[in-house]
Amino acid sequence: MPQGSLLGPLLFIIFIKDLPSALPDGSIAALYADDTKLFSSILSYLDAVNLQQALTNLDSWSLHNNINFNALKCKALSVTRKKNPVRYDYHLGQADLQRVNGEEDLGVIITSKLTWETQVLMVSARANKLLGLLRRTCPMLTDVKVRRSLYLALVKSQMSYATEVWSPSHSTLKQKAERVQRRATRWILQIKQGELSYKERLIHLDLLPLTYDREVKNLVFLYKALYGHIDIDISFIKSVSHGRSRRSQSSDIKYLETPLCKTATYQSSFFNRSIKLCNLICKLIRPCDFLNIKTFKNSITNLFKDELANVFDPDKPCSWGLARSCGCHWQQ
């Protein structure tokens, strides 16, 4: 089967379908196209030995099926907060695996501490390069709608990819990412710095701040998970109470139990931040807005547009999200 054929991906998936069955208990393989990730919880030296056995089994499987793993592209990454984690020199066949503190996986840089500074810097650099390319190659393009479309397709897409995973929680990283759109809106409108405020440019172009855009994506993804649109384990999410929304006198609004977080990393994780947002918007939108995903997305997008017009302050990052810990920007 030639590379690039329509049947190629399907036949390859069928070919490797039995790969996970070669693993011992305690090891899990995550497969996406021709990418394979093997992971396990390493609490002791015995766990590390078990993971090495899984690697050995994978190597045997590859030899049996006449397909070889590229050991040079295989890395070992330990995700832990421990000062002295279990260390083990893993190998695949005869090749020792390089140990790294971070690795790009499907466009997202995963680090050993699960921090997202490297990811924000990478996507911001990519987006700025593409924005610079547009500046140089489209100097005579004056149509604002076309410029806006180019920005959405080429630049913002870089800043929005997989933000459910890497959405930054620190204000410094939020500002770093937001600067890309600040520069882009000036280019779209062909104005100089100081002619219009960032907030005015966003309203004029019908854009949301990137921080708001990430929260919309978080809520939409959580909606898909809760209503079975995507295959993801949500058995740990529980409804804990009912209440009334600001826009309805009915009492059929369900709130979700916020996970108990002992670390800052868990506090900024997807489910924790999204559940908090979901509980908040339940008070602000109508129950009928949850009927389908299109209605839900339109409703929360309009809610964030109201926030942009009435609350958002480009100079105060504490206003850059619906769930604010300070009270200086709360609407009465």
Secondary structure, DSSP 8 states (H G I E B T S, - for coil): --TT-SSHHHHHHHHTTTGGGGS-TT-EEEEETTEEEEE----SHHHHHHHHHHHHHHHHHHHHTT----GGG-EEE-----SS------EETTEE-EEESEEEETTEEEETT---HHHHHHHHHHHHHHHHHHHHH-TT---HHHHHHHIIIIIIHHHHTTHHHH---SHHHHHHHHHHHHHHHHHHHT--TTSS-HHHHHHHHT---HHHHHHHHHHHHHHHHHTTSS----TT--EEEEE--TT-----EEEE------SHHHHTSHHHHHHHHHHHHTTTS-GGGGSSHHHHHHHHHHHHHHHHHHT--TT-GGGSSSS-SSSTT---
